[in-house]
């Protein structure tokens, strides 16, 4: 059975049974596999009722990766309480806590907050698989594929993240580590690639049925087809009353919601000069910036972190806005990026505060523009959230598609300060070194 038929069956069953797939996304990059799906920056009860009434799948952009663990737990508790207050039957709601495919995020705090409010979950599905970004799981070990090499994720730069670092690629041990021993590695259930590839229905269903009281269940996966087969059995089990919370990467969303794949998005003809903004500090982003600068003569400005976080940064802000307006006014793209060395401290909360100041500064640049960009590329999850919400004033948006695998495009609406332009959310850790240049060229050559 091909993927189109499987996805259609999954979606049809969701609609016929009244199932609503609600994605709590800890940064806005998680829409990188879907299209024609609504994203909302608000989740008050009235907004949620309207979203549930008109959509079988939608995203709530929590941006919780920019928060402390305590704040993230409080936020997810509030969101899940509001979902229940809508009065929609809890057994018809499927919650996906979408997070980073390289295992960064408030795994334990967020899932426990939802568990506490819903109280009807038998298990916690852990599926960080994200094929478009080269993240796969085999033998319960999660890997990042880089230049054809399968690297255990704990051996990558992502495991050394100052906020979300970890020591384990073996997911049962990672779950125990991130939950500080609340979950024990020996208690985790695992559905292997072999069981999925041999279509071992009885073995998989037995493990699903054995999940009780929030048991973590790891789903190994190398291809979308692995998740598609699993989801067909998951729906069967859920029809019989089993309940699961999903903690996953982006690929699971499109499959569990039954969303088809479509061709890559091509920009409309002559969008006009654009603004490229890079706040991400990961190595892949730096490589992409260097390649863009090496291969083009794009106007650009490297932003001083000291001046951004300084007390008197208004003059600096005005100078940057003036440079960008001048460039856009004569039809030339402009690139701004933060200094590539983010100074680490021993205090995670201080680092979060510095990150907030940087994101806020970038969003204030966009909010202060007089010239309308033809498009905006925002590099980095937290960066793109703040620019969309604070800089562009977006309240809700619809995902148009992907301009490259794993790189979503939104069309700004009437509520935005610059209506009708493409807003490209470019995750910091996605793509090759040529990808940023490739996107800029797509807009420049149309």
C-alpha positions, 0 to 999 in steps of 0.5 A: 500500500503506497503512502498516499493511500495510507495517509488518506486512510489515516485522515479519513479515519480521524475525520470519521471518528471526530479525532482532533490532532493538536500539536503543541510546538515548542518552537515554530519549526515543527510545521516543516513537514505539513501544508495547509495547516493553521498555526496559532500563537494564542490558545485561550478557550475561545480560540481553541473552540474555533480551531477545533470546530474548523480543523482536524489538525492544528498547531499551537506555537508555545515557543517553550524552548525559550523558557525555563523548565519551570515556566514550560511546565506551567505553560503546558499545564495552562494550554492543556487545561484550556483544551479540556475547557473547550468541552471537546471529548478528551478521548477524541483529542490526540496531543503531539508535544512536538520538539527538536529531532536532536532531543533538545527541549523540556521533555519531562516538564512538558509531558508531565504537565499534559499527563497531569491534566488529561489523566487518561494516557496509558503511554508516552510515545517517543518518536524523534524521527525526522527524515527530512533532517536526517534524524533516524532511530534504530536499535533504540539509538537516535542518530543524526546523518551528516555527510552520509555518516550515522552519528549517535546524537550524543556525539553531536554539538546538539548534545552540548547545548547549554540549556538542553545538553545530555549524555545518552543517544540510547533513548531508554537511557536518555528518557531516564536521564531527562526525567531525573530517574522518574522513568527507568530505562528498563521500564521503557518499551520498544518497537523495533525496526524488525517488528515494523518491517516484518509487519509483526502485528501481534507483537506490536499490538501486544506492546501497545496494549502493555503500556500502562500508567504512562509507560514510555514507548520508543518507536524505531524508524528509518523511513516514513513508511515505518511510521505509517505502518505503526500509525495504522496499528496505533489507530486500531489500538486507540479505537479500542480505548488505548490512550497515548501522549506523543513526544515526537519530531516533525515527521510524525505529525504529517503521518498521524494527521494523514497529511500528504506530501506535496512538491516543494514550494516555488515562490511567485514571480518577482517577490521583491528584495528580501530580508534574511535574519540569522539568530541561530548559533549552531555550526550548520547556520554558520556554514550556510552564512559563510557560503552565502557571503562567499558566493554573493555580494549581498549587503549585510551587517553582523550584529554586535552582541554587546550592543544588542544586550547593552542598556542603551541599544536604541541608537544601534537599533535605529542604525540597523533599521536605516541600513535595511530600509535603504537596501530594500528601497533600492531593490537589494536583499539584506542579511543581518546575523548575530556574532557567531560566538555566543558567550556561554555562562554557568547560569542557564537562566542568564543565557536564556535571558541573553537569548531573549534580548537577542530575539527581541532585538531582531523582532524590533528590527522587523517591527521598525522597518518602513520598507516592506520586504518582499520576503523574510527568511528567519534562521533559527526556531526562537528567532523565527517565533519572535519575528513572526509574533512580535516583529510581524504581528502574526496571530494565526498563519497557514503553512503554504508548504516547504521551500526545501525539505524541512524548511516551511513557508508561511504566507502572512495574513491581513493582520500582519504588518507586512501582509501577503509576503512569504515568511520562511522559517529556516531551522538552524540545524537543517539543510546543507551548507548551500541551502540558504544560498539556494533559497535566496536564489529561488527568490532572486531568480523569479 
